[in-house]
Amino acid sequence: MMIFRSSPHRDLEKRIGHKFRRLALLETALLHPSALNEKPAGAATRQTNQRLEFLGDAILGLLAAELLFERHADAAEGDLTRMRSSLCNTRTLAQLAGNLGLGASLVLGKGEENSGGRSRESNLADAMEAVLGAVYLGGGLKAVRAVFLKHFSELTGATPGPAAQENPKGLLQEWTQQRFKQSPQYRLVSDDGPPHARTFVVEACVGERVLGRGTGSSKRAAEAEAAAQALREARDAPADAS
C-alpha cells in the first residue's frame, strides 16, 4: 500500500498558487537569518532566504515594470517609476505576505521570535521576495509570472497619486532637481514636548527658499509632511512663478 506523506507547506503552496517540485526552495525562502545566527559555532551551515530575496527583488521589478507598461500605455516614465515603487515597496510586500500567511511559516531565531519578528514588515517583505525567487528557480519565468499576476495584478491599477502620497520626499527631490538643479534640505525648526510625546516641526528648503513646513511625532514624519506641503504649493503655484 502506497502512503502519501503530507507536506507541512501544502496549504501555503495552495495560497501561493505554485506547487514546488523541490520543497527545499520554499523552506529556504522561509528561513530567516536569525535562525542560523543563534546556532553554536561549528554547526552545519545552511543558506537563509537572503539570496532568494535578492533574486526575487530583481524578478519583481521586471514583472511589475512589464505589467505597468502594458496597463498604462499613456503614462510617462516618471509615473511608471513611481507606480512600480508603490507596487514593490516594503509595505505592499508585507501586506501580501500577511495575506498569504508567510509570517506563521517563517523559521526564526528565538530572539527574533520574541521581539515580534513574525509580524515585522521587513521580514514579511523579504520573505515575499524570497518566495518569488524560489518560484522562479523551481518553475521558471512562466511560473513566477503566474504567481505575480495572481497576487499583484489587482494592485497595478493605481494612479500616480497614491505613490506621491507614499513618497513625498522622493517626488520633491525630483521636482527641485528639475526646477532648481538642487536637492531639497530639511531644517529642524523646533522639537518640543516630553520624551514620550515629542512634536517636531521641519521646513523643506532649497537654499534660503522655504518650500513647505511639516509637523509630526518624529523628525521623519515631519519631513514627509513638509515635502507633501511643498508639492501641494508647487502644484497650485502659477506656471510662471519663479
C-alpha positions in Angstrom: 0.0 0.0 0.0 1.4 3.4 -1.0 1.5 6.0 1.7 1.5 9.7 0.7 3.3 11.9 3.1 1.6 15.3 3.6 3.8 18.4 3.2 3.7 20.8 6.1 3.6 23.6 3.5 0.8 22.2 1.3 -1.7 24.8 2.4 0.9 27.5 1.8 1.6 26.2 -1.6 -2.1 26.5 -2.5 -2.3 30.1 -1.2 0.8 31.0 -3.2 -0.5 29.3 -6.3 2.5 27.1 -7.0 3.5 23.5 -6.1 7.2 23.2 -5.6 8.9 20.2 -7.0 11.8 21.0 -4.8 10.2 21.8 -1.4 13.7 22.8 -0.2 13.3 26.0 -2.2 10.2 27.1 -0.3 11.8 26.0 3.0 14.9 28.2 2.2 12.6 31.1 1.3 11.1 30.9 4.8 14.4 30.6 6.7 15.2 33.9 8.4 19.0 34.6 9.0 18.3 34.8 12.8 17.6 31.1 12.8 21.2 30.3 11.9 22.8 33.2 13.8 21.8 31.6 17.1 23.3 28.2 16.3 26.6 27.4 18.1 29.9 27.7 16.3 30.6 24.7 14.1 27.0 23.9 13.5 26.1 22.8 10.0 25.6 25.8 7.8 22.6 26.3 5.5 21.5 29.1 3.2 19.0 31.5 4.5 16.4 33.4 2.4 18.7 36.4 1.7 20.0 35.1 -1.7 16.5 34.2 -2.8 15.3 37.7 -1.6 17.9 39.3 -3.9 16.8 37.2 -6.8 13.1 37.8 -6.1 13.6 41.6 -5.8 15.0 41.7 -9.4 12.2 39.4 -10.7 9.6 41.5 -9.0 10.9 44.7 -10.6 10.9 43.2 -14.0 7.3 41.8 -13.8 6.0 45.0 -12.2 7.6 47.1 -15.0 6.2 44.8 -17.7 2.6 44.8 -16.4 2.6 48.6 -15.7 3.9 49.2 -19.2 1.1 47.2 -20.7 -1.7 48.6 -18.5 -0.7 52.3 -18.5 0.0 53.0 -22.2 -0.2 56.7 -21.8 1.8 57.0 -18.5 5.2 58.9 -18.6 8.4 57.3 -17.4 8.3 59.1 -14.1 4.8 58.0 -13.4 5.6 54.4 -14.2 8.6 54.5 -12.0 6.5 55.8 -9.1 3.8 53.3 -9.6 6.4 50.5 -9.7 7.9 51.8 -6.4 4.5 51.8 -4.8 3.8 48.3 -6.0 7.1 46.9 -4.8 7.6 48.8 -1.6 8.0 47.1 1.8 4.5 48.0 3.0 2.8 46.4 -0.1 5.0 43.3 0.0 4.4 42.9 3.8 0.7 43.1 3.3 0.7 40.5 0.6 2.9 38.2 2.7 0.5 38.6 5.6 -2.4 37.7 3.3 -0.5 34.5 2.4 0.3 33.7 6.0 4.1 33.8 5.4 4.7 35.1 8.9 3.3 32.0 10.6 5.6 29.9 8.4 8.8 31.8 8.9 11.6 30.0 10.7 13.1 32.5 13.2 15.6 32.6 15.9 14.3 32.9 19.5 15.4 36.5 19.8 13.7 37.5 16.6 10.6 35.4 17.5 10.3 37.1 20.9 10.7 40.6 19.5 7.7 40.3 17.2 9.6 39.1 14.1 6.7 37.2 12.6 4.8 40.5 12.1 7.7 42.7 11.3 7.2 44.4 7.9 10.8 44.0 6.8 10.8 40.2 7.5 7.5 39.7 5.7 8.6 41.7 2.7 11.9 39.9 2.5 10.0 36.5 2.6 7.6 37.6 -0.1 10.6 38.4 -2.4 12.3 35.2 -1.4 9.2 33.2 -2.3 9.1 34.8 -5.8 12.8 33.9 -6.2 12.1 30.3 -5.1 9.2 30.0 -7.6 11.4 31.3 -10.4 14.1 28.8 -9.6 11.6 26.0 -9.4 9.4 26.8 -12.3 11.0 29.4 -14.4 9.7 32.8 -15.6 6.3 31.5 -16.7 5.6 30.1 -13.2 6.7 33.2 -11.3 4.7 35.4 -13.7 1.6 33.4 -12.9 2.2 33.9 -9.2 2.9 37.5 -9.6 -0.3 38.1 -11.6 -2.4 36.2 -9.0 -1.3 38.4 -6.2 -0.2 41.7 -7.7 -2.4 42.2 -10.7 -5.2 44.0 -8.9 -2.7 46.5 -7.4 -1.5 47.8 -10.7 -4.5 50.0 -11.4 -3.2 52.6 -9.0 -2.7 56.1 -10.4 0.4 58.1 -9.6 -1.4 60.0 -6.9 -1.2 57.3 -4.1 2.5 56.8 -4.9 3.0 60.5 -4.4 1.5 60.3 -1.0 3.7 57.4 0.0 7.0 59.0 -1.2 6.7 62.8 -1.0 10.4 63.3 -0.3 11.4 61.4 -3.4 9.0 63.3 -5.5 10.1 66.6 -4.1 13.7 65.8 -4.9 12.7 65.1 -8.5 10.9 68.4 -8.7 13.6 70.5 -7.2 16.3 68.9 -9.3 14.3 69.8 -12.4 13.4 73.3 -11.2 16.4 74.4 -9.2 19.1 71.8 -10.1 19.4 71.2 -6.4 18.2 68.6 -3.9 15.9 69.9 -1.0 17.3 70.2 2.5 15.3 69.7 5.7 15.7 72.1 8.5 14.6 71.4 12.0 12.6 74.4 13.3 11.6 73.1 16.7 11.5 70.0 18.9 9.1 70.3 21.8 7.2 68.2 24.3 8.0 65.4 26.8 10.2 62.5 25.6 7.2 60.2 25.1 5.3 62.7 23.0 7.7 64.9 21.0 6.5 67.2 18.3 8.8 68.1 15.5 8.5 71.0 13.1 10.6 70.8 9.9 11.0 73.1 6.9 11.8 71.8 3.4 14.2 74.3 1.7 16.2 74.9 -1.3 18.9 77.4 -0.3 17.1 80.1 1.6 13.8 79.4 -0.1 11.3 77.6 2.2 9.1 75.3 0.1 7.0 73.7 2.8 6.6 73.1 6.5 5.5 70.0 8.3 4.7 68.8 11.8 5.0 65.2 13.1 5.6 63.0 16.1 9.0 62.1 14.6 11.5 64.1 12.5 11.0 61.7 9.6 7.2 62.2 9.7 7.6 66.0 9.9 10.0 65.9 6.9 7.5 63.9 4.9 4.7 66.3 5.7 6.9 69.3 4.8 7.7 67.6 1.4 4.0 66.9 0.8 3.1 70.6 1.5 5.9 71.8 -0.8 4.5 69.6 -3.5 1.0 71.0 -3.0 2.3 74.5 -3.1 4.2 73.7 -6.3 1.1 72.2 -7.9 -1.0 75.2 -7.1 1.5 77.9 -8.0 1.1 79.8 -11.2 3.0 78.3 -14.1 5.3 81.4 -14.5 6.0 81.7 -10.7 9.7 81.9 -10.0 
